[in-house]
Amino acid sequence: MRAVNVWYCGPRGLLLLHFLCSSSVGSPSPSTSPEKKVESQGLRFRLAGFPRKPYEGRVEIQRAGEWGTICDDDFTLQAAHVLCRELGFTEATGWTHSAKYGPGTGRIWLDNLSCRGTEGSVTECASRGWGNSDCTHDEDAGVICKDQRLPGFSDSNVIEVEHQLQVEEVRLRPAVEWGRRPLPVTEGLVEVKLPGGWSQVCDKGWSAHNSHVVCGMLGFPGEKRVNMAFYRGNETEALRASVLVRRHFLAGRKLRKRAAKASARHPKSLGRTVNKFKVKHKPRVGRGPSKRMLAQKKQHSFGLHSVACVGTEAHLSLCSLEFYRANDTTRCSGGSPAVVSCVLGPLYATLTGQKKQQHSKPQGEARVRLKGGAHPGEGRVEVLKAGTWGTVCDRKWDLQAASVVCRELGFGTAREALSGARMGQGEGEVSTRLGYTHREGMGAIHLSEVRCSGQEPSLWTCPSKNITAEHCSHSQDAGVRCNLPHTGVETKIRLSGGRSRYEGRVEVQIGVPGHLRWGLICGDDWGTLEAMVACRQLGLGYANHGLQTCTHVTCKRTGTRFTAGVICSETASDLLLHSALVQETAYIEDRPLHMLYCAAEENCLASSARSANWPYGHRRLLRFSSQIHNLGRADFRHYHSMDIFTHYDILTPNGTKVAEGHKASFCLEDTECQEDVSKRYECANFGEQGITVGCWDLYRHDIDCQWIDITDVKPGNYILQVVINPNFEVAESDFTNNAMKCNCKYDGHRIWVHNCHIGDAFSEEANRRFERYPGQTSNQIV
């Protein structure tokens, strides 16, 4: 029997979402047509699929006693609004296509559904007619509703389901529960959360595939063998021994403290004290176990059996399994609770001080990374091909492919396979040799229609199609959200005094167990980077601002009264320089001094210009256009002019700076935008300044100070470097792509600029070939 994955966590347990269309759960302005009203009342709606939350899923409609789905052709957010109201929610926040929550079964009731968003029922929307569709279930549409019920909604609109259960959560419970155990828990008895509480799983027929799925759900990339003798035949002895070892440990710790004090007074007494401990506290395994441990052995509560996973499932509910019935008298006869041991990913093995686990890596230079995510284990999927990073098109993107990415990066299975550039549009580098260009975003798209079984060690081993034949755009960049192990780091920090949970003074927990206390952080040197780390640890995304609040606190600096504070956000901007445009527009101009008085006042010339014979002579300028895109998920805004918004530098191959320029942000605006994005910021009439997501600010090569004064530069080979937001004054989701570098050759008369690229667009090997000296991104003169 397969688990039913149509569920809702209601106040009375696990419920199936069946809603009747009526004025109490429909739109606030229902239809006045009697015929449509009657037809709507004969329909039922539910959310299905997995994995999902109670307010999202595949939309299913019951008509004439038969459940069916909706095709995603022409589906819009307006249609999602109508359907969410049919389901009893106030509105929709998004919708999904291509069977994100899995393909449905039965009829496809509606196709080419077109709604205005104000309809009182889906029956008022235009479509091809009931049951008239040319789609498959791979095109089933889903909705994401706002987690807020319509006025008048009650549980009477929900039909309870009998004999159809659902695994809500999974956890590992250590067999020995004494003392403070380090997190994350990697081994223990498997427990599943059912409507009646936590239950154990019978291990009869339990396989490594089952363990693989459980570990993936808990945030671990793989599983390992378990010493079952500890849990099965020798369980009582193991528990008994663990109690004695615990007693032995506690007694030893007390005695070691006394021994340390004694040794401070009489060094020779240490050996006698320790020998006394060995004799007096020798563990006696033959003693009987405590009543608590024996009772624990008898408290097995089985709720699940006959679990049979293939190993590629993203959730245990997708496996074949059976639930014990309430009247079962004998459960798991001759069996024991299932036990699983998981392998930590490299990131968490390092954080916990454990030995770094070895994982299979893709051969050659094929690699995968995540960019643009607000939390660990989430982001836009980028892959390395021919030394250049590029994105993945979301066509056919599903949980299996997303899970391969997550496990390859050392996380568990995927919680979500994201489409539609939900994690921002890709950056990379424009590569003309690939024979295609993109109007949206910048850079290459390397893969499309990736089809993984879930068993592959790398995304590169999954079949895919050549992107040059697909013409995918960056608005279709794929992303993932991976399952992560619970580490508890978010409990070591908190915010206080803010207007919401996303802001406040930063407090940290210090001390030892039993003597823990909360304390403030001094605001000295507290800035955007430190605030980013705090927000990330809190699980609140990015830092909009790193604040220093006026509160009494003792700091090293005399008289300091400022404490560290933050304002966090789930989204942030991400600025990126169009490096290809720099390369295309670079040239040299000899500009007369009498035309540079204003530029000299703005400090846009080299220091030697002060001793020039004004107004006679000229300065040699390297000019180029600067186009800065915002490819993040929030607008780039600032409320005052930044002293330095961009650094322009000429560096020697050994990293010495020989010439420099800069751009102050006295004007940032939306010069141009993508086709579907409206301009919001403009400098005219003292308008609000910034760069909207999907827009770019252009400083043409013929604008004053859009140059580097190279009058004093001698002929030779150099590096042109441009760094945006160099002092991190405004928060971004990614600072690693703020630097652009080019090779330059100057012969004293002409200059050649080539190989321009963003700092994180190439492979490490390609960057090493380019960077043959230290201090590449330093703005300090060597």
C-alpha positions, 0 to 999 in steps of 0.5 A, a space after each residue: 500500500 502506498 502512502 496517500 500524500 494528500 493531507 492537511 495538518 488541522 487542529 484535529 490531526 491529519 486531514 484531507 483538503 476537500 472543500 465545497 464551493 459556497 459563499 462562505 469559502 468562495 470569493 467575497 464577490 461570488 457569481 450572480 449566475 444561478 447556473 454557474 453557482 449550482 455547478 460550482 457547488 457540485 465541485 470539490 477542491 483539494 491540494 495534493 502532491 509532495 513535498 509541500 506545505 498545507 497551503 500549497 500543492 497540485 490543484 485537484 478538482 472532483 467533478 461528477 465523482 471523479 478527481 482530476 487536475 488542471 493543465 498549466 497551459 495559459 495558467 496565471 497568478 490570476 487563476 491561482 487567486 481564484 483557486 486559492 479562494 475555492 480552497 478557503 485561502 484569501 489569495 495566492 502568492 504563486 503558482 507552479 507548472 510542469 507537475 512540480 508536486 508530482 503528476 496526478 492521475 485521472 482526468 485533466 479537467 481544465 486546460 487553457 484556463 484563463 481568469 481575471 482573478 476577480 471571479 467568484 468561482 473557477 466555473 466563471 473562467 474561460 477554458 477549453 471546457 470540462 475534460 477537453 485537454 491535450 495535456 499530460 499529467 507532466 503539465 499539472 498546475 499547482 498553487 501556493 496560497 497565502 497561509 490565511 483563511 477566508 473569514 467564516 472558514 471552519 473545520 466543517 469544510 474539511 472532510 476527515 479521512 479514515 485509514 489513510 495516514 501520512 508520515 509528517 516528519 522523521 527523526 533519529 532518537 539516540 538509544 542512550 539519552 544521557 548527557 548533552 549529546 552533540 548535534 546533529 544526531 547522526 545515528 539512532 532509532 527511526 521515529 515517524 510523526 503520525 497524527 497520534 504522535 511519534 512512533 517507531 518503525 519495524 525493521 523487518 525487511 528494512 534495507 539500505 535504500 530505506 536508510 538512504 531516504 531517511 538520511 536524505 530527509 534529515 539533511 545527510 548525503 548518505 548512510 553507513 552500516 550500523 552495529 545492530 548487535 548494540 540494538 538487537 540481541 544485546 540491547 539490554 546488555 548495551 543499555 546496562 553497559 551504557 548506564 554503568 559507563 555513564 556512572 563511571 564517567 561522572 564519578 571519574 570527572 568528579 575525581 579528576 577535579 579533586 585530583 587536579 586540585 590535589 596535584 596543585 598542592 602535592 604533585 606526587 599525589 596525582 598518581 595515587 588518586 587516579 589509581 584509587 579511582 581505577 580500583 574503586 570505580 571499575 565498571 561492573 557490567 554484570 550488575 542489573 540495569 536500572 528500572 528506567 532502562 528496562 522500561 525504555 526497552 518495553 516502550 516500543 511503539 510501532 506505527 509503521 512497517 513493510 517500508 520498501 524504498 527504491 532509494 531515489 525518493 525525496 521523502 519517506 512518504 513516496 516509498 511503499 509502506 504500511 501503517 499498523 491499524 489501531 486494533 493490531 494486537 501484535 506488532 513487529 513480531 520477531 523484529 526490532 525498531 529500525 535503526 539508521 546511521 547517517 554520514 555527515 556532509 563535509 561542511 557539517 563534519 568540519 563545523 562539528 570537528 569530526 573527520 571530513 567525510 570522503 564523498 565521490 566527486 565528479 570526474 574532471 572539472 565538472 562541478 556544481 555550486 549554489 548562488 543567490 540563496 538566503 539560507 545554507 543549502 539553497 540557491 540557483 544551481 550553477 555548473 562548470 563547463 569548459 572552465 566557465 560557470 553557467 546555469 541550468 534551465 528549469 525545463 523538466 527540472 524535478 526533485 530527483 535532479 534537485 536531490 542529486 545536486 543537494 547530495 553532491 554538495 554534501 546536503 540531504 535530499 531536496 525539499 524543493 525543486 525551484 523553477 522560474 529563477 526563484 533564486 535570481 537570474 544567473 550571471 556567469 560570462 557571455 561567451 560568443 563562441 557558443 553562438 547565442 545571446 540572452 536578453 535577460 541576465 548575463 552569461 551562459 546556460 549550460 544544461 537543459 531538460 536534465 533527467 536524473 533517476 536520483 542515483 547519480 553521483 553528480 548532475 553531470 552524469 544525468 542525461 540532458 539536452 544541448 542548450 543551443 537548440 533550446 533557447 532557454 532564458 535566464 528567467 528559467 534558471 533552476 534552483 534548489 532548497 536542500 534538507 539540512 541537518 539540525 545543528 542548533 546554532 540558531 539557538 545560540 543567538 537572538 535579537 531583542 528590542 526590535 519591531 519584528 523578529 527580523 530586527 533588533 540588538 544581537 545577543 549571544 549565549 555564553 557560558 557552560 551548561 548549567 551556567 548559560 547567560 545572554 550578553 550583548 555584542 560591542 558595536 566597535 567595527 560592526 558592519 554589513 559583513 558581520 551582520 550578514 553572518 548574524 542573520 544567516 545564523 538566525 535563519 533570517 536570510 540576509 542583512 539589510 543593515 548592520 546597526 550600532 544602537 545606543 545602549 549601555 555596554 562596556 567596550 574596549 574603546 573608552 566611552 563607547 555606548 553602542 551595541 551591535 544590531 541588525 535588520 534582516 531580510 529574506 531577499 537582497 540585491 546582487 550587483 554585477 558589472 557587464 564585463 563584456 561592455 567594458 572590453 568593447 568600449 575601452 579606448 584612450 583619449 588625450 583630453 586638454 587640461 582646460 576641459 578638466 577643471 571640474 574633474 580635478 575638483 572632483 579628484 578624478 585625476 592622478 596626483 601629478 595633475 596638480 603640478 601640471 602647467 594648467 590650462 596647457 597640456 593634456 591628460 591621457 585617460 583610459 575610458 570605458 562604459 560601465 553598466 551595472 546590473 541588479 540580478 538579485 531579488 531586492 532593489 539596490 537602494 541607498 539613502 545618501 551619496 556613497 563616497 566611493 561606489 566603484 573602484 577603477 584600478 590599473 595593477 601590475 602583474 605583481 599586484 602593485 597599483 599604478 593608476 586608479 579612478 573611482 565613481 561616487 554614487 551621486 546618481 544611481 538610476 534605472 537607465 534600462 530594464 528588461 522587457 517586463 520590468 518598469 523603471 522605478 529610480 531616476 536621478 532627475 528632479 531629486 528622485 529616489 536613487 537605486 537600481 531595480 531588480 532586472 534593471 541596470 545603471 549605465 555610465 557612458 564612456 563620455 561622462 566625466 570621471 568615467 575613466 582612469 588617468 594613465 598619464 604616468 603609466 609606462 608601456 607594459 602588461 597590466 590588469 584592469 580591475 573594477 570593484 563595485 560597492 567595495 566597502 560593503 556599504 549596502 548589503 548584497 546577496 553575493 559579494 564574490 561577483 563584485 570584482 571584474 578583471 581584464 588583461 591590458 596591454 599598453 604600448 604607450 600609444 594604444 591599449 588592448 583590453 581583453 579577457 574581461 570576466 567577473 571574479 567568480 565566473 571562471 574555474 579555480 584553475 582558470 583564475 590561477 592562470 589569470 592571477 599570478 600574484 597576490 593582492 588582486 582584489 586589494 585596493 591598497 597601493 603596494 
